[in-house]
Amino acid sequence: MKKKNKTKNWPRIGIQLAVIAFVLFLALRHYVLKNHVADFEAYCPFGGIQSLGSYLLNQALACTMTSTQIVMGLLLFAGILVFSKLFCSFICPLGTVGEWLGKLGDKLKIRFTITGVADLALRILKYALLFIVFYYTLGSNELFCKKFDPYYATASGFDTDVNLLYAVIAIAILVLGSLFSRLFWCKYLCPLAALSNIFKFAAFFIIIMAAYLIALRSGASISYVWPLAILCVGGFIIEVSRLKSWFVPVVKITRNATSCIDCGLCAKKCPQGIKVDKVDVVRHVDCNLCSDCVLVCPEKNTLQVNRRNSLKWISPIATVVLVAAGISLGSLWELPTIDQHWFDKETMEKAEIYQQSGLKNIKCFGSSSSFANQMRKVDGVLGVATFVKEHRVKIYYDPEKLDPVKIQQAMFSPDKMFLRPMAGGIDSVTIVTTSLDNFFDPLDYSYLARLLQQSTNAVGLVSEFGCPPVVKICFPGDSAVDVKALEEVLETEKLTWETNGTQNSVKLAYKVASTPEISRIPTGEYVHMVFNPFALSFNDRKAYDDSVISVYQVLLGPNARLRNRFSYLASHLSQDDGVVEFRTGLNGNNREVGLISFVDTMTNAANIWKALAADSLSVTYSSGETRKVKSMFKFDTEGALLPKGE
């Protein structure tokens, strides 16, 4: 009998290492160049399946999901039907890390395999987690799995979507579970493993989904919760009652009992701990078709894939082909993140369509919904579709009320801001007015402002609607403006800056579209032109007559640059029930001041100053939770009450 020399599954190891290397590359880019990070879930089939469910149910894709992830999810399903759970075996970073930690546990002689009743009982956890993930994802169009997913939390550096407590617990379970128990996360907690096993029970899955869809088509009003619950409960029952599938997958590991010498190497090598040496066909629900057992078998023509030696490498080949197909097919078209029609079918059939790409603020379900809400207020806009992968929007409109120019104007958000303080004693300001192509949204304005702060001595920036948009760049009147040099700055192709020790970078594509015009205005007029007031009312301001309202004025000074944190200050002030409004304005010397309105019978100026001078802020978030944060404001001079009526 001829013995095999090759026992290492190098194709599988190579794919696993390549995936881990790719993830590390993405993570390093995330930490070094935050604005140049590829989506950590760009090719995630689990997110794609959730998003497909969200699209079918709500006509909206979850989070930043695109057609690529959906195609990956569909190919995952097809791959399981034919080849088993190749994603789990070859690609999943958590599965790979779990295996590696398990080998360490074996070397330390601390790892064991859970069997018997405990093994069966623990399997319910992943189905419970699958139900929770889909329940909240389909109800919110946001991927709930991001809150705890060990992969996403680690790779993204605990992004804002991550719940720190959930993620830390999940990571601890992954690490410790893998060290002490065979693939604990994969067997007992992974929701994708639960979904993959449901796909293995293909007949059950198809019958439940077909029955649900037929019921909906028949006019029945049935919540998605019911088929979801049936699939999760039924999947668990089938799994623990059989621990094997019926007809799926098509491709399986087979054993020739005649030539088998019962050495047990295959069972020992199996990452899942399946007793391969005791069956003729491996139908175990945990089998991922990794083929490790086939390679370790010392007897020729004994362990094979579908009893054929020629299929020995089918698993890695199929994995590469499926991934390549997913990436290729996913790039052929894009499903809209949202596609909302607000009028009846007859009205929508008469609608015309305006499309625009390059909108940097169209980047996820949340920003798409905000854009749709903005456009819904425009008379004549009938619906909106967004495509986050291309940062593109499609707007359905009534041609009798709107035209493309009016739509562009409705989409554009004019803005203005002081870029830096101007030295005293300067009585005029030079304004350079020009038009910019590829200048679409608030992010473009933010990038341009930062670019001008870095590369010029400009003191203010104003944007106005135009075709193309108009920008007014303000310079101190005592300095000469080199128009040619300014044009070169405006057409800079890349902006780089540092925030808290982290380098950020973004590509720019602004093009100067008109000859710059130079004008000069008095400093006072400039201040009023650029000043952008902030106002936020709270604590039921409208319930109080102006006669009982007093106003406390405080000089903002350098705090004026923290406009994006004024909502924090307003929230902090609102903790005093007597304070009802925070706004900003200009005093008689054209200096920015904070104006705090309060009910004079409920609080006083001393309380307000105490709140402003505090080292920490009490901030109430949209969830209703109130937290203490270190104050980013510093007020040096105590304010004063304004006379009533001012």
C-alpha positions, 0 to 999 in steps of 0.5 A: 500500500502506497503511503501519501507524503503530503498532509498539510492542506496548503491551499486552505492555509494559503487562502486563510493567510491571504484573508488574514493579511487582507484584513490586517491591511485594511485595519492598518489603513484604518488606523493610519489613513482613516479617510482611505479605509475600505469597507470592512464588510465590503464582501461580507455574505452575512451582511448581504443576506441581512441586507437582502432581507431588509430590501425585500421587506423595506425596499432599503438596504442595510447600512453600507451594503451594496449589490456585492454583499448581496451577491456574496450572500446568494453565492454563499447559499448556492455554495452550501447547497453544492459544496457545504460551508466553504466560507466557514472553512476557508475565509471566515477570519473568526473561524481561522483564529478559532482554529489557531487558538485551538491548536495552541490549546492542544499544545498547552493540553487545555482544550477539550471537545464538548459532547453529549447533552451539553453539546446539543444544548449549547447549539441553541445559542447560535439560533437565538443570536441569529433570531436577534440579529435578523429581528433588529436588522430587519426592523431598523435597516442597520446591521445589528451584528456590528454591535458585537461581531468580534471581527468588525470590532477588532478590525475597525478599532471599535467603531462607533457602531460597536457596543463596547460591552457586547464586543468585549464579551464576544471577543473574550468568548471567542478567545477563551472558548477557542483555547479551552473548547473545540471551535466554541464560537463557530459551533455554539454562538456564530449566527452565520453558522446557524444560518448556514446550517438552515441552508443545509436543511434546504427543503425545510428552508425553501418550504417555510419561505415559499409558504410565507411568500405565498401567504403575503401574495394572497393578501395575508398580513404576517410579520417577518418575525413568524417565519424567522422564528420558525426557521430558527426554532426548526433549524435548531430542532433538526440540527440536534435531532440529526446532527446531519443533513439529508441531500445537501450538500451535493459534494461530500467526503466519502470513505472506502470501508474496505481499504480503511485501516481504522487508524483514526488519523482523519478523525483526529485531524478534523477541525470539527472533531467529526468521527470521519472514520466511523461513517461511509459518507460524511453528512455531519452538519458541522462538516465544512468540506475543508478536506483536511481528513482526505489529505491526512489519510495514509491509504490511497483511494480511501478518503475521497470527495464523492469517491473521486480522487480528481475532486481532491482540490475542489474545495479551494478551487470552488472557494476562489471561483465563488469569491471571484464570481461574487466580486465580478457579478456584484460590480455589474449593477447596484441595488439602491440603498433606498428607493422611495416613491411618495405618490401613486403609480399613475403620478410616478409614471409621469415623473422625470428623473434627475441623477447626480453622482459624486455626493460624498455624504451619500454613504450609508442607509442613515445618510440616504434617509436624511437626504430623502427626508430633505428632498421630500420637503421639496414641492415637486419631488416625487421620490428618491433612490440612492446608491451608496457605492457610487455616491449617486442619487436618482430623483423622481420629479414633476416636470411641471414644478421642477427642472434640473436646476431647481433640483440642484438648488434644493440639493445644495446646502449653502454654508459660511464660516470663519476660517481663522481670527483676523488681526485687529486694526484691519478695516477691510477684507478682500473677497475672491469670488469664483465657481467650482465644478465637482463641489456638491455637498457639505463634505465638499465644503468642509474639505475646502475649508480645511484646504484653505486653512492649510494652504492660504491665509484666508479668514472666511469662506462662503458657498452659494448655489450656482451652476456650478456652485459659487465660493467666496474666499475672504482674505485680510485687506492688508495682504495681497492675493495671488490669484494664480496660486489660489487657483492651484490650491483650489485644484489640489488633488489630495487633502491630508490632515492629522487628527489626534495623532492620526493621519487622514487623507481624501482625494479632491476633484475641484475645478475652477470653472470661472475667472476669479473676481476680486472685490473689497468690503469693510470688515464690519460688513464681512463679519456680518456676511460670514457669521453663521448663528447657532440657535437651539431651544429646549425645556419647552421654551414656547411655554414662557412669555418673553416677559419672564425671560432674561438673557445672559451674554458671554463672550465666546472668544476661541470657543467660537471655533467649536461650533460643531460642539455647541449642541453639547454645550446646549445639552449641558445648559438644558440640565437646568430646567430654567434655561430654555435656549442657547444661541450665538450672535454678534455684539456691538464690536462684531465679536461672537457671543453666546446668548443664554435665555432663562426663566428668571424665576427658576434660575439665575446668572450665577447658576449659568456661569457655574455651568459654563465654567464647569470642568465637565459637561452633562450631555444627554444623547438621543437614546435618553442616556446622560453622560459626563464628558470633559468640557472642551470649552474654556470661558475666561470672562464671566458674562452679564445680563442684558437689559430686558428687551434686547 
